[in-house]
Amino acid sequence: MTLSKTPRYRGIFPVVPTPFTESGELDLPSQKRAVDFIIDSGVDGLCILANFSEQFVLSDEEREILTRTILEHVAGRVPVIVTTTHFSTQVCAARSRRAQEQGAAMLMIMPPYHGATIRVSEEQVHGFFQRVSDAVDIPIMIQDAPVAGTPLPAATLARMAREIEQVSYFKIETAGAATKLRDLIELGGAAIEGPWDGEEAITLLPDLDAGATGSMTGGAFADGLRPIIEAHRAGRRDEAYRLYERWLPLINYENRQGGILTAKALMKAGGVIDCDAPRHPFPAMRPEVRQGLLETARRLDPLVLRWGR
């Protein structure tokens, strides 16, 4: 089976990190600079309030402030995906309607979960996304991520794509992502508008080979990652392979070492933001990890280390 017609959104949509001050307050001037830097790095769009934005340490009021501030600052330069995940269908639907009203191009939502053990059945998941879809008029991306701990077989995702109007994009971050992408495309056909890669691009090349049309990466070095996607799309797979091989050490450092704090550490080093600290109780990056990250990045000379200097 084949995918939908040319997707509305494709390419690279990095996650925007959330800068805090040393005392743990939102740093909106740094936030705006981070957005400007990511756009300048050559992206197709942005994603905000995701897990790599540290959304789990934000209050509802802060979510509102960040959504409004970022969307107003972007001012239509690129499309913005807003993450509206919540266990409650009612709350998620309300968040999603509000994000659409503020100018979101798409919503990203994980299936309902709480903690290590609270999950709902497949039918409840289906009903959750159906009711959120009924509340909005923009695409919904289902985030299939290990953090939710909710099994979402390809057949389940394909069924939701066929039966739920706005569900048409899928960010696959589970083990064996390339196989799942192939299964999803085969089962969902034209209902799958956007099969996407995630997890900091650690499986980007095999996922592109499997049919991924987009990737949601970390926010620090889209200038290195976008050429991989574009070369692959143009059929220049050998070039894509060489580029992927070149950037893989830094991709690996983000995915396996620095994690959520990687983008902020690189942005601080390049003068994009003022502080790279997380909000307590999330642990700060060890100095040794930061040193290794920066040494790896300097070998590649990404824009992030030069943009704010």
KEVEXVEX-254599 format. One record per residue (C-alpha): residue number from 1; residue in one letter; x, y, z; chain. Coordinates in pm, whole numbers. Layout:
! residues N
ROTI  pos  code      xx      yy      zz  unit
ROTI  NUM     A       X       Y       Z     A
...
***
This chain:
! residues 309
ROTI  pos  code      xx      yy      zz  unit
ROTI    1     M       0       0       0     A
ROTI    2     T     105     361     -52     A
ROTI    3     L     102     661     173     A
ROTI    4     S    -133     955     155     A
ROTI    5     K     -73    1232     -98     A
ROTI    6     T     213    1470     -28     A
ROTI    7     P     196    1535     347     A
ROTI    8     R     117    1879     482     A
ROTI    9     Y     422    1854     707     A
ROTI   10     R     747    1669     652     A
ROTI   11     G    1119    1706     716     A
ROTI   12     I    1278    1804    1046     A
ROTI   13     F    1077    1941    1339     A
ROTI   14     P    1311    1966    1639     A
ROTI   15     V    1190    1985    1997     A
ROTI   16     V    1242    2328    2152     A
ROTI   17     P    1401    2305    2499     A
ROTI   18     T    1272    2511    2792     A
ROTI   19     P    1542    2732    2947     A
ROTI   20     F    1519    2812    3316     A
ROTI   21     T    1712    3055    3531     A
ROTI   22     E    1949    2925    3798     A
ROTI   23     S    1665    2965    4049     A
ROTI   24     G    1427    2762    3834     A
ROTI   25     E    1210    3033    3678     A
ROTI   26     L    1114    3049    3312     A
ROTI   27     D    1369    3245    3110     A
ROTI   28     L    1160    3392    2828     A
ROTI   29     P    1437    3599    2663     A
ROTI   30     S    1650    3281    2636     A
ROTI   31     Q    1340    3095    2517     A
ROTI   32     K    1293    3336    2229     A
ROTI   33     R    1661    3316    2133     A
ROTI   34     A    1640    2935    2134     A
ROTI   35     V    1345    2954    1895     A
ROTI   36     D    1529    3199    1666     A
ROTI   37     F    1839    2981    1664     A
ROTI   38     I    1647    2664    1578     A
ROTI   39     I    1467    2840    1293     A
ROTI   40     D    1799    2978    1168     A
ROTI   41     S    1944    2626    1170     A
ROTI   42     G    1718    2539     878     A
ROTI   43     V    1417    2351    1011     A
ROTI   44     D    1081    2270     857     A
ROTI   45     G     900    2334    1185     A
ROTI   46     L     919    2315    1564     A
ROTI   47     C     767    2112    1846     A
ROTI   48     I     709    2263    2189     A
ROTI   49     L     616    2128    2535     A
ROTI   50     A     744    1779    2455     A
ROTI   51     N     928    1554    2700     A
ROTI   52     F    1259    1699    2578     A
ROTI   53     S    1108    2039    2662     A
ROTI   54     E    1083    1916    3021     A
ROTI   55     Q     705    1951    3003     A
ROTI   56     F     670    1730    3311     A
ROTI   57     V     808    2005    3539     A
ROTI   58     L     581    2282    3407     A
ROTI   59     S     266    2416    3567     A
ROTI   60     D     -49    2466    3360     A
ROTI   61     E       3    2841    3384     A
ROTI   62     E     359    2806    3254     A
ROTI   63     R     241    2589    2966     A
ROTI   64     E       3    2866    2868     A
ROTI   65     I     275    3131    2896     A
ROTI   66     L     518    2927    2687     A
ROTI   67     T     265    2837    2420     A
ROTI   68     R     154    3197    2378     A
ROTI   69     T     507    3340    2394     A
ROTI   70     I     655    3094    2145     A
ROTI   71     L     372    3100    1893     A
ROTI   72     E     363    3480    1898     A
ROTI   73     H     742    3495    1859     A
ROTI   74     V     749    3243    1575     A
ROTI   75     A     483    3456    1404     A
ROTI   76     G     419    3203    1128     A
ROTI   77     R     782    3164    1019     A
ROTI   78     V     749    2786    1051     A
ROTI   79     P     466    2554    1160     A
ROTI   80     V     464    2463    1529     A
ROTI   81     I     351    2133    1681     A
ROTI   82     V     220    2172    2037     A
ROTI   83     T     228    1876    2276     A
ROTI   84     T     -97    1850    2472     A
ROTI   85     T     -59    1511    2642     A
ROTI   86     H    -269    1451    2954     A
ROTI   87     F    -430    1142    3108     A
ROTI   88     S    -773    1305    3112     A
ROTI   89     T    -957    1307    2780     A
ROTI   90     Q   -1139    1623    2885     A
ROTI   91     V    -821    1807    2982     A
ROTI   92     C    -633    1690    2671     A
ROTI   93     A    -921    1800    2446     A
ROTI   94     A    -933    2141    2614     A
ROTI   95     R    -555    2183    2588     A
ROTI   96     S    -575    2084    2224     A
ROTI   97     R    -854    2327    2139     A
ROTI   98     R    -662    2606    2313     A
ROTI   99     A    -341    2522    2123     A
ROTI  100     Q    -531    2530    1794     A
ROTI  101     E    -682    2868    1883     A
ROTI  102     Q    -334    3003    1954     A
ROTI  103     G    -200    2892    1617     A
ROTI  104     A     -68    2536    1652     A
ROTI  105     A     -26    2358    1320     A
ROTI  106     M     -48    2011    1476     A
ROTI  107     L     -88    1843    1813     A
ROTI  108     M     138    1573    1953     A
ROTI  109     I     -22    1345    2211     A
ROTI  110     M      85    1031    2395     A
ROTI  111     P    -177     772    2490     A
ROTI  112     P    -321     822    2840     A
ROTI  113     Y     -94     689    3116     A
ROTI  114     H      10     780    3467     A
ROTI  115     G     313     664    3656     A
ROTI  116     A     449     314    3616     A
ROTI  117     T     125     118    3619     A
ROTI  118     I    -189     319    3536     A
ROTI  119     R    -294     239    3178     A
ROTI  120     V    -621     199    2990     A
ROTI  121     S    -744     -56    2736     A
ROTI  122     E    -700     -31    2360     A
ROTI  123     E   -1063      68    2321     A
ROTI  124     Q   -1025     345    2580     A
ROTI  125     V    -718     470    2395     A
ROTI  126     H    -919     470    2073     A
ROTI  127     G   -1200     661    2242     A
ROTI  128     F    -953     908    2392     A
ROTI  129     F    -813    1003    2052     A
ROTI  130     Q   -1159    1004    1894     A
ROTI  131     R   -1287    1260    2144     A
ROTI  132     V    -977    1478    2114     A
ROTI  133     S   -1009    1463    1735     A
ROTI  134     D   -1372    1572    1760     A
ROTI  135     A   -1258    1882    1948     A
ROTI  136     V   -1009    2013    1689     A
ROTI  137     D    -958    2074    1318     A
ROTI  138     I    -581    2021    1292     A
ROTI  139     P    -377    1700    1259     A
ROTI  140     I    -295    1486    1560     A
ROTI  141     M      38    1307    1587     A
ROTI  142     I      31    1002    1815     A
ROTI  143     Q     359     978    2003     A
ROTI  144     D     443     610    2036     A
ROTI  145     A     710     639    2303     A
ROTI  146     P     840     397    2567     A
ROTI  147     V     780     653    2843     A
ROTI  148     A     403     595    2812     A
ROTI  149     G     444     222    2862     A
ROTI  150     T     132     166    2650     A
ROTI  151     P     147    -102    2381     A
ROTI  152     L      38      48    2050     A
ROTI  153     P      68    -224    1784     A
ROTI  154     A      90    -108    1425     A
ROTI  155     A    -257    -251    1362     A
ROTI  156     T    -400     -36    1643     A
ROTI  157     L    -236     279    1509     A
ROTI  158     A    -351     201    1154     A
ROTI  159     R    -707     148    1274     A
ROTI  160     M    -707     488    1445     A
ROTI  161     A    -571     650    1129     A
ROTI  162     R    -852     497     925     A
ROTI  163     E   -1133     569    1173     A
ROTI  164     I   -1038     897    1347     A
ROTI  165     E   -1041    1206    1128     A
ROTI  166     Q    -749    1407    1265     A
ROTI  167     V    -522    1115    1356     A
ROTI  168     S    -282    1101    1062     A
ROTI  169     Y      74    1146    1195     A
ROTI  170     F     275     901    1403     A
ROTI  171     K     606     949    1582     A
ROTI  172     I     752     602    1630     A
ROTI  173     E    1014     580    1907     A
ROTI  174     T     983     221    2023     A
ROTI  175     A    1237     -55    1967     A
ROTI  176     G    1243    -181    1610     A
ROTI  177     A    1106     150    1483     A
ROTI  178     A    1185      79    1117     A
ROTI  179     T     990    -246    1121     A
ROTI  180     K     695     -78    1293     A
ROTI  181     L     699     205    1040     A
ROTI  182     R     687     -45     754     A
ROTI  183     D     401    -233     921     A
ROTI  184     L     212      90     986     A
ROTI  185     I     248     209     627     A
ROTI  186     E     145    -131     494     A
ROTI  187     L    -161    -157     719     A
ROTI  188     G    -274     205     707     A
ROTI  189     G    -197     299     348     A
ROTI  190     A    -339     636     246     A
ROTI  191     A    -466     706     599     A
ROTI  192     I    -103     746     714     A
ROTI  193     E     -13    1100     615     A
ROTI  194     G     301    1128     825     A
ROTI  195     P     505     832     950     A
ROTI  196     W     782     997    1151     A
ROTI  197     D    1106     908    1323     A
ROTI  198     G    1197    1031    1671     A
ROTI  199     E    1428     946    1960     A
ROTI  200     E    1687    1211    1871     A
ROTI  201     A    1746    1059    1524     A
ROTI  202     I    1940     763    1665     A
ROTI  203     T    1762     537    1411     A
ROTI  204     L    1713     805    1145     A
ROTI  205     L    1867     633     843     A
ROTI  206     P    1688     296     880     A
ROTI  207     D    1366     482     957     A
ROTI  208     L    1400     689     640     A
ROTI  209     D    1463     366     449     A
ROTI  210     A    1140     233     602     A
ROTI  211     G     939     526     471     A
ROTI  212     A     956     793     741     A
ROTI  213     T     878    1133     592     A
ROTI  214     G     964    1340     899     A
ROTI  215     S    1183    1338    1207     A
ROTI  216     M    1140    1500    1546     A
ROTI  217     T    1491    1546    1678     A
ROTI  218     G    1667    1734    1954     A
ROTI  219     G    1689    2108    1899     A
ROTI  220     A    2062    2172    1885     A
ROTI  221     F    2196    2062    1547     A
ROTI  222     A    1929    2052    1279     A
ROTI  223     D    2188    2204    1044     A
ROTI  224     G    2362    1865    1052     A
ROTI  225     L    2050    1648    1040     A
ROTI  226     R    1837    1817     777     A
ROTI  227     P    2085    1746     494     A
ROTI  228     I    2059    1374     575     A
ROTI  229     I    1682    1383     532     A
ROTI  230     E    1700    1591     217     A
ROTI  231     A    1966    1375      53     A
ROTI  232     H    1765    1063     128     A
ROTI  233     R    1444    1218      -6     A
ROTI  234     A    1626    1308    -329     A
ROTI  235     G    1744     949    -373     A
ROTI  236     R    2107    1021    -284     A
ROTI  237     R    2131     744     -30     A
ROTI  238     D    2511     718     -36     A
ROTI  239     E    2535    1087      51     A
ROTI  240     A    2275    1043     324     A
ROTI  241     Y    2475     753     463     A
ROTI  242     R    2800     954     469     A
ROTI  243     L    2632    1245     643     A
ROTI  244     Y    2460    1019     894     A
ROTI  245     E    2791     846     967     A
ROTI  246     R    2953    1186    1028     A
ROTI  247     W    2689    1311    1271     A
ROTI  248     L    2616     981    1446     A
ROTI  249     P    2867    1033    1732     A
ROTI  250     L    2686    1352    1835     A
ROTI  251     I    2344    1194    1784     A
ROTI  252     N    2456     908    2006     A
ROTI  253     Y    2584    1150    2270     A
ROTI  254     E    2242    1311    2290     A
ROTI  255     N    2045     987    2285     A
ROTI  256     R    2259     783    2524     A
ROTI  257     Q    2457    1028    2738     A
ROTI  258     G    2332    1386    2766     A
ROTI  259     G    1966    1313    2706     A
ROTI  260     I    1711    1585    2774     A
ROTI  261     L    1975    1840    2874     A
ROTI  262     T    2189    1805    2560     A
ROTI  263     A    2032    2082    2356     A
ROTI  264     K    2048    2327    2645     A
ROTI  265     A    2413    2244    2719     A
ROTI  266     L    2509    2309    2356     A
ROTI  267     M    2296    2623    2339     A
ROTI  268     K    2455    2765    2651     A
ROTI  269     A    2803    2688    2518     A
ROTI  270     G    2717    2879    2201     A
ROTI  271     G    2562    3177    2375     A
ROTI  272     V    2207    3101    2263     A
ROTI  273     I    2068    3072    2618     A
ROTI  274     D    2195    3193    2952     A
ROTI  275     C    2153    2882    3167     A
ROTI  276     D    2136    2511    3091     A
ROTI  277     A    2016    2393    3432     A
ROTI  278     P    1712    2170    3465     A
ROTI  279     R    1439    2236    3719     A
ROTI  280     H    1471    2050    4048     A
ROTI  281     P    1449    1756    4110     A
ROTI  282     F    1575    1664    3762     A
ROTI  283     P    1952    1610    3800     A
ROTI  284     A    2199    1841    3630     A
ROTI  285     M    2434    1707    3364     A
ROTI  286     R    2763    1583    3507     A
ROTI  287     P    3058    1804    3409     A
ROTI  288     E    3234    1506    3251     A
ROTI  289     V    2934    1437    3028     A
ROTI  290     R    2917    1803    2927     A
ROTI  291     Q    3288    1801    2843     A
ROTI  292     G    3253    1492    2626     A
ROTI  293     L    2946    1637    2457     A
ROTI  294     L    3121    1963    2373     A
ROTI  295     E    3435    1786    2251     A
ROTI  296     T    3221    1573    2020     A
ROTI  297     A    3027    1874    1894     A
ROTI  298     R    3335    2087    1827     A
ROTI  299     R    3464    1826    1581     A
ROTI  300     L    3154    1899    1371     A
ROTI  301     D    3138    2278    1414     A
ROTI  302     P    2756    2299    1434     A
ROTI  303     L    2584    2635    1413     A
ROTI  304     V    2476    2609    1777     A
ROTI  305     L    2834    2672    1895     A
ROTI  306     R    2863    2986    1679     A
ROTI  307     W    2516    3139    1660     A
ROTI  308     G    2525    3347    1976     A
ROTI  309     R    2890    3449    1963     A
***
